[in-house]
Amino acid sequence: MGAKKRPFYRIVAADSRRARDGRFLENIGTYNPITKPAVISVVEDKLTKWLDQGAIPSDTVRTLLSQIGFIEKYEKVKRGEDVSAIALKTHITERKKKTRKAKKAVLKAEATAETKEDKPAENTETKSE
């Protein structure tokens, strides 16, 4: 999906006997690589249902699912372990990303402010000489 030089992908459950871009069984989620950071949205109930029925994610989809922490969460649920720590882990990494961006923005703003302050001072010195 998407447009020229604007990719947008759907994550679907498809029958392996169908064509690659052919009819699919169910739409499970989306992946938008254009946004920064890339947005991966998945309906976990549908995905869990298909994985329980024996669906095998492609290598690309498995990578995307591991990035959002779903693979680890799914394996722990299958083993009967507590998954609240995983939800917390993804929440903490999201907050770290946001704070990093905020720090970079502050540093960039300070750097531009310093250069703006330095330029008029240099210009006045050259004019007075």
N, C-alpha and C positions, 0 to 999 in steps of 0.2 A: 504494500500500500504506500501511500505518500505521493510525492510528485518528483519531478526531475531535480536531483541534488537535494531532496528533502525526504530522506527515508523515514518510514514509519512501519513497524512490523506488528503483526498479530501473532500471538502464541495460541496455537490450536491443537486439538486432538484430531489426528487424521488416521485413516486406515492405510496401512502400508501397501495395500494392493491398488490404491488409487494413484493418480498422477500427483506429482509433487505439488503443483499449484492447483490441483483439482478440488473436488468437493471434500469438505472436512466434516467431522462429526460434531464438534463443539468448540466455540470460541472460549479460551481460558484466560487470556490476558493480552497485554500490549507491551511494546517496547519502543520508546522514543529516544533514539541516540542523539538527536539534535540539541535537546535542552542540556544545559550544564547545571548540575550533573544529570546524566541520562536517567529517564524515568522508566521504571519497570513496575507495571501493575499486574497483579495476578489475583484471580479469585481462588483462594486457597482451598475452599471446599470442593470446587470442581476439579482442581488439579489433584488433590488427594484422592478423590473418587477414581480418576483415571489411572493414577499410579497404583492404587490398590487393585485395579482390574488388570494390571500387567503392562500398562503403557510404558514405553521406554523413551525418555526425552533425548533429543538430538544433542550432540556435543555442545552446540552453541546455546541451546536452551538450558542445558545442565549448568553451564558456566554462568548464565544470567541468574538462574535460581540460586546458585551458591553465593552469588554476590549479594543477594537480598537476604540470605540466611535461611531460605526455605528448605534446602536439601538437608542441612544439619537438623533443623527442626523436625522434618518428616522422619528422619532416621531415629531420632530420640523418641518420638511418639510411638513408632513401631516397636521400640524396645521397652516402652512403658516408663520412660524417664520423665522428669519434670522439664517442661519447656519454657517456664517463665524466665529462666536465666537467659535464654536465647533472645527473647523479646527485649529484655533489658539490654543485652549486648548490642543489638541493632539500634536501639534507641540511643545508647551511649555513643556509638560511632556516628550516628546522625548529628548528635549535638556537637561532637568534636569537629565534624566537617563544617558546621555552621560557625563555630567559634574561630576556626582557622580562617574562614572567609572573612569574618568580621575583623580579625586582627590584620589580615592583609589589606583590607579596605582602609583601616585606620592608618597603617604604615604608609600606604600609597597617598592618602590625603595629607599626612604630615610631610611627606617628601615633596609633594607639589606645593604645599604651603611654604616650605623652606626655600624652594627654588624661586617662588614668586617674591618672597621677601628679599632674597639675595639679588635678584635682577635689578630692582629699582635702586638699591644701594650702590651697585656697581655703576649704573648709569649716572647717578648723581656725582660719584667720585670722578668719573671721566669728564663730566661737564665742568667741574670746579677746577680741574687742572688746566 
